[in-house]
Amino acid sequence: MAATGNQVVWAIFGVFWAANAVLLVALFTTGGLPGNLVGIVVSVTGAVMSWVWFLIQRRTLAWLRYYEEIIWRLEKAHLKIPEDVALSAWINTTTFRTRVGEGVRVRTLMLISGVVAAHLWTIGVILFVFRWAAQQ
């Protein structure tokens, strides 16, 4: 179950960055900053999209944690599977640390990157709005 859930999370992550790339290309098609209205529309789209993707990803990760908790409960309490052969990383911590290791967790990094992208797009909105207001 975790492998399928992880595939969904990675698919969401990939589509998110592909959409960001398309917006960035739209923003810099001329090699410089576009007109203010185009910049505002593209930046607002990027900010909204980033927040929506963040919420989708957070929801998907919550479901994945839920399924992993079910696996943990089944293995530990009901099936009493020995630690060294359990699928759950919460039970089989030794094998998990040996095979996967320590470090930054990808799921956390995915969520953080969505928030960072949303903030960067919001800065773009502010930049173009100020430029537009200065020209008025």
N, C-alpha and C positions, 0 to 999 in steps of 0.2 A: 504494500500500500504506500509506503513512504517513497518508493522509487517513482510511482505514478504521480504522487503529489508533487515531488520535486520536479518532475518533467513539466507539470502545469506551471509551477513557479518560474522555471527557466523560460518557458514559452512566453509568459507574461513579461518577463524582464527583457527578452529579446525584442518583442514587438514594441515595447516602450521605447527602447533606444533606437530602433529603426524609425519610429515616428518622430522622435527628437531629431534624428539626422535629416529627415525630410524637411522639417520646419527650419532647421539651421541652413539648409541649402536654399530654401525659399527666402530666408532672411538676408543671405549674402549672395544672391544671384549675380549682382553687378560687380562684385568684388569689394564693395563698400557697404555702408549702412543704407538701407532703403529709405524711401520717404516715410514721414512720421506716421501717417495713417496705416500704411502697409506694416510698418514696424509694430504699431500698437496691436493690430489684428493678429499678426503672427505671434507676438509675445503673449497676448492674452490667451490665444489658443494653446500655446505651449504650457503656460502656467496652469490653465484649467485641466489640460490633458495630464500634466504631471501629478496634480492632486488626485485626479480620478484614478490614474494608474496606481498611485500610492495606496489609495483606499482598497482597490481591487486586490492588490498584492497582499496588503495587511489581512484582508478577509481570507484570502487563500491560505496564507501561512497559519491563520488561526484554525482553519479546518484541518490543515496538515498536523498541527500540534494536537488537536482533538483525536485524530486517528492514531497518532503515535501513542497517546495516552491510553487509548483502548488496547492497543497491542501490548503496552507495558502491563496493564492490569491483567489481561488474559495470561500473559507469560508468567507473571510473578505470582498472582493470587490464585488463579484458577488452574492453570496447567502445571505450575511449579517447575518450569523449565530451568535447568541449571544455568548459572550465569555465563559460562564460557560458550554456550551454544544459543543463547537468546538473540533474537533479532533486534530487540530494543536496545538502543544505545544507552538508555538510562539504566538498564540492568547490566549489560555486557560492556561496562566501562573500560575494562582492560583492553579488550580487542579493539574497541572504538578508538581509544587513544593511540594504540599501536598502528592501526591501519589509516586512520584519518588524521590524527595529530591534533595539536593545539593551534590556536591562532584565531584570527578574525573569522567569525562565522559568516558564511555567504548570505544567509537569510537576513542577518542584520545589515550587512553591506547593501543588499538590494533595497531595503527600506530606506536606509540613509541616502542612497543615491537618488531615489525618487524625491525625497524632501529637498535635497540640494538642487536638483534640476528645477523643481517648482520655485525655489527662491531665486535662482538665476533668471528664470523667465520673468518672475515678478520684477526683478531689477530692470530687465529689459523694458517691461511695460512702463515703469517709472521714468526711465531714460527717455523713451519716445514721447511720453506725455509731457515731460518738461521741455523737450525740444519743440514739440508742437505748440505748447503754450508760449514759449519764448518768441516764436515766429508770428504769433497773433497780435 
